[in-house]
Amino acid sequence: MSEGSPVGAHVIKMMGYIQTLEKLGFALNDELATDVILQSLPDSFNQFVLNFNMNEINKTLPQLLGMLRTAESNMKKGGSKFVLMVREVKGKGKKVAKSKGNGKTKPKGKEALKPKGGVNKDGKCFHCGKTGHWKRNCPIYLEDVKKAKAVGASVSGTAHEKESS
C-alpha cells in the first residue's frame, strides 16, 4: 500500500482477498484476518496497531475499517508527525561535588565511614540503655556474645528481651 492512498480502499481490497481465500477453501479466522490487515498497513498506522493489540480489541472487519478511517482522519488533522526532542536541562542530572577551597579531596571507602569525634556522650547504648558507650562497645553485650558463641545461640539485641527472660 502506498502512503498517499486512503486506508479505506486498501482495507476493502484486503477484505476482498480474504473472501477469495475463503472461496478457495482456505478460510481465515477473524483474528488472523484482522492481523493480516493490520500488518499490511503503512508505518504511519504503527501507533494505531500498537494500541489495537495492547488493548486486545476484538472487532469485526467492517468495524476495524471504521476505526481505521477515523484514525486516518485524525492523522490528517494532526498534520505533522511528532518528534521526540532531547535537550540538556540546567540543574538536572548528575551533580558534581565541589571542594570547599582547601585543595583536599574527601576520602573514599573505609576512611570516609570512620567517625571524626569520639562517642557522643548524650547517646545511649541500644543494648543496656546506659550513656557513654555504643552497643558495639557495651561490656554486657560483648560478654553475651562470648557466651552465645560458646553455646552456639544468637544474642538478643535489646535489654527488654533480657528482662523478660
C-alpha positions as CSV (number, residue, x, y, z in Angstrom):
1,M,0.0,0.0,0.0
2,S,1.4,3.4,-0.8
3,E,1.5,6.1,1.9
4,G,-0.8,8.5,0.0
5,S,-3.8,6.2,-0.8
6,P,-6.8,6.2,1.6
7,V,-6.8,3.4,4.1
8,G,-10.5,2.6,3.4
9,A,-9.8,1.4,-0.2
10,H,-6.8,-0.7,1.0
11,V,-8.8,-2.4,3.7
12,I,-11.7,-3.1,1.4
13,K,-9.2,-4.6,-1.1
14,M,-7.7,-6.8,1.7
15,M,-11.2,-7.9,2.7
16,G,-11.8,-9.0,-0.9
17,Y,-8.6,-11.1,-0.8
18,I,-9.7,-12.7,2.4
19,Q,-13.1,-13.6,0.9
20,T,-11.4,-15.0,-2.2
21,L,-9.3,-17.2,0.1
22,E,-12.5,-18.5,1.8
23,K,-14.0,-19.4,-1.7
24,L,-10.8,-21.3,-2.5
25,G,-11.2,-23.3,0.7
26,F,-8.6,-21.5,2.9
27,A,-10.8,-19.7,5.3
28,L,-9.0,-17.4,7.8
29,N,-10.5,-16.9,11.3
30,D,-11.4,-13.4,12.4
31,E,-8.3,-12.9,14.5
32,L,-5.9,-13.9,11.7
33,A,-7.8,-11.8,9.1
34,T,-7.6,-8.8,11.4
35,D,-3.8,-9.4,11.9
36,V,-3.3,-9.7,8.1
37,I,-5.0,-6.3,7.6
38,L,-3.1,-4.6,10.4
39,Q,0.2,-5.9,9.2
40,S,-0.4,-4.6,5.7
41,L,-0.9,-1.0,6.9
42,P,1.8,1.6,6.3
43,D,4.2,2.7,9.1
44,S,2.0,5.8,9.8
45,F,-0.5,3.4,11.4
46,N,2.0,1.8,13.8
47,Q,0.6,3.6,16.8
48,F,-2.9,2.5,15.9
49,V,-1.8,-1.1,15.5
50,L,0.1,-1.0,18.8
51,N,-3.0,0.4,20.7
52,F,-5.3,-2.1,19.0
53,N,-3.1,-5.0,20.0
54,M,-2.3,-3.7,23.6
55,N,-6.0,-3.2,24.4
56,E,-6.9,-6.6,22.9
57,I,-9.7,-5.1,20.9
58,N,-12.0,-7.7,19.2
59,K,-13.8,-6.1,16.3
60,T,-15.3,-7.4,13.0
61,L,-13.6,-6.4,9.8
62,P,-16.2,-3.7,9.0
63,Q,-15.7,-2.3,12.5
64,L,-12.0,-2.3,12.0
65,L,-12.5,-0.5,8.7
66,G,-14.4,2.3,10.5
67,M,-11.8,2.6,13.2
68,L,-9.0,2.9,10.6
69,R,-10.9,5.5,8.7
70,T,-11.3,7.5,11.9
71,A,-7.7,7.1,12.8
72,E,-6.7,8.2,9.2
73,S,-8.8,11.4,9.5
74,N,-7.3,12.2,12.9
75,M,-3.8,11.8,11.5
76,K,-4.7,14.2,8.6
77,K,-6.0,16.8,11.1
78,G,-2.8,16.5,13.1
79,G,-0.7,17.4,10.1
80,S,2.9,16.8,11.0
81,K,4.4,13.9,12.8
82,F,5.6,14.3,16.4
83,V,9.3,14.3,17.1
84,L,10.9,13.5,20.4
85,M,13.3,16.2,21.3
86,V,16.0,15.7,23.9
87,R,17.9,18.6,25.4
88,E,20.0,19.3,28.4
89,V,18.3,21.0,31.3
90,K,20.4,23.0,33.7
91,G,20.2,22.0,37.3
92,K,19.2,18.4,36.5
93,G,21.3,15.3,36.2
94,K,24.4,14.2,37.9
95,K,25.8,16.8,40.4
96,V,29.5,17.3,40.7
97,A,31.0,17.5,44.2
98,K,32.6,20.8,44.8
99,S,35.6,21.3,47.1
100,K,35.5,23.9,49.8
101,G,38.7,25.6,48.6
102,N,41.2,23.9,50.8
103,G,42.5,21.7,48.0
104,K,41.9,18.4,49.8
105,T,39.7,15.8,48.4
106,K,37.3,13.8,50.5
107,P,38.5,10.3,51.5
108,K,36.6,7.4,50.0
109,G,36.0,3.9,51.2
110,K,36.5,2.9,54.9
111,E,38.2,6.2,55.7
112,A,35.1,8.1,54.9
113,L,33.0,5.9,57.3
114,K,35.1,6.5,60.4
115,P,33.6,9.0,62.9
116,K,35.7,12.1,63.4
117,G,34.9,12.6,67.1
118,G,34.6,10.1,69.9
119,V,31.4,8.7,71.3
120,N,28.5,11.1,71.7
121,K,28.1,11.3,75.4
122,D,24.5,12.2,75.1
123,G,23.6,9.0,73.2
124,K,22.5,5.8,74.9
125,C,23.6,2.2,74.3
126,F,20.9,0.3,72.4
127,H,21.7,-2.8,74.4
128,C,21.8,-1.8,78.0
129,G,20.4,1.7,77.8
130,K,23.3,3.4,79.6
131,T,25.1,6.5,78.3
132,G,28.8,6.8,77.4
133,H,29.2,3.9,75.0
134,W,27.6,2.3,72.0
135,K,26.2,-1.2,71.6
136,R,29.3,-2.5,69.8
137,N,31.4,-1.4,72.9
138,C,28.9,-2.4,75.5
139,P,30.6,-4.7,78.1
140,I,27.3,-6.6,78.8
141,Y,26.7,-7.1,75.1
142,L,30.3,-8.3,74.4
143,E,30.0,-10.8,77.3
144,D,26.7,-12.1,76.0
145,V,28.3,-12.5,72.5
146,K,31.1,-14.6,74.0
147,K,28.6,-16.8,75.9
148,A,26.4,-17.3,72.9
149,K,29.4,-18.3,70.7
150,A,30.3,-20.9,73.3
151,V,26.7,-22.2,73.5
152,G,26.0,-21.7,69.7
153,A,23.0,-19.5,70.2
154,S,22.3,-16.0,68.9
155,V,22.4,-12.9,71.0
156,S,19.3,-10.7,71.6
157,G,19.7,-7.1,70.6
158,T,17.6,-5.4,73.3
159,A,17.7,-5.1,77.0
160,H,13.9,-5.5,77.2
161,E,14.1,-9.1,76.0
162,K,16.6,-9.9,78.6
163,E,14.5,-8.6,81.4
164,S,11.5,-10.7,80.3
165,S,13.6,-13.9,80.3
